[in-house]
């Protein structure tokens, strides 16, 4: 999770919402990313999607069944759906997203029994640190200061 936080800080440096994600396979880093929606002018360029794309290239496969993702905030429905499509084994996240979280807060896409794949989900890892980073970003944005 610490590496995901370092990715989130990279997002912060370029003015993006500070979310970071990393993907690990058998203890080895195979993908990483941070939010790039503004930078790339791409609404799908969330940290999770960026990390999935990198891991898929590294693993030479669009399926990542032996992989775990660490992400600083609970994924949205789009990202959760992508994790299901990738057949990711486990999601580990930091902060809850009580407005749009799709790993148990608002909805639970990752463990929905009607879908063809379910992920193991572990939440609350370094929750305070992950929450603080994103809360400070939005506090500064509301105050009109640069982050």
N, C-alpha and C positions, 0 to 999 in steps of 0.2 A: 504493500500500500504506500510505502514511503516513495517508491519510484513513481507511482501514479500521482502522488502529490507534487513531485518535481515536474511532472508533465503539466499539471494544472497551473503551476507557477509560470511555466513557459507561456501558457495561454494568457495569463494575466499580463505578462510583459508585452504582449502584442495587442492588448485591448479586448481580448475575447473573454467570455464567461469562463472562470477558472475551473475547468473540469479536465481531469487527466485519466487515462486508462492504459493499462498494460496487460499483455497476454503472455502466459507462461505455459510451457509444455515440458513436463518432466523436470521442473526446476529451472528451465532455461528460458530466458526472455526471447519471445519470437515476434512480438509486435508491441508497438506503443503509439500513443497519440494523445492529442489534446484538441479541445474545441477549435475549429477552424471555419465556422459558418460565415463569419464576417470576412475573414481573410480570403477565403475561397469563393465567396458569394454563392454558397451552397448550403441550403437548409438541412441537408443530410450529413454534413461534415461534423457531426458530434464526435467527441473523443472516442466513444466506443466504436463507431463506424470506421474512423481513421485507423484505430488499432486493429480492428478485424481485417481491414484491407491489407495492412502491413503483414499481419500474421498469415493470412491466406497466401500472399506472395512468398513469404519465407518458407511456409510449409508446403508450398506448391499444391494446395488443395483448398477448395471452398468450404470443405467440412473440417471442423476442428474439434473432434470428439474427445481428444485427450488433453484439451486445453482448459485453463482457468483464466478468467478475466478479473482483474482488480480495477475498480473504478471509484473515484472519489465521491460520487453521488449516485443514488439509485437511478437506474436507467429509465428513460421515457418509453412509451409504447413502441415507437419506431425502433429504438435500439434493442429493446427486449425482443421484438420480433426478429431482428437480425441475428441475435444470439441463438434463438430457437432455430432459425434457418441454417446457421453454421454448426448446429448440433454441439455447441459448447457444453462442456461437462459441468462447470461450476462458475457461478458469479459471486464475487466477494466485493461488497461495496462499503463505503464509509458512511456518508450522511443520508438520511431519509429525504425523499422529495415528496412532501405531503400535498403538493399541488398537481404533480403529473407523474409520480413514480409508478412504474409498472412491474415492480418486483415484490409487491405486497402492500404498499401504502395506499394507493388509490385503486389499483387493480393488480392482478397477478398473472401476467402473460407467461412468465417463465415456468410456472407450475400448473398451467391450465390443462386439465385432464383431456380436453377435447383435441388438443394439439398433438402432432405426431412426435414431439420431443419435449421433455421437461428438463430443466436445469436445477441442480442443487443451488440454493441461495443462502449466503451467509452475509448478514448485514451488521452495521455498527462498528466496523473495524476502523480504529482511529477516527471515530465519529466526531469528536469535539474539534479536532484539527481540521478535518474536512469541512465541517459545517462553518467554522470560523472563517476559513478562506473565502468561501462563497458569500457568506453574510457580509463580510467587510467589503467585498467587491460591490455588492448591491447598495450597501450603505453609502459608499463613496459615490456611486453613480447617482443616487437620489440626491445627494448633497451637491452634485455638480462638479465634483473634483475628479481629477484623473487618478486612475489606479496604478 
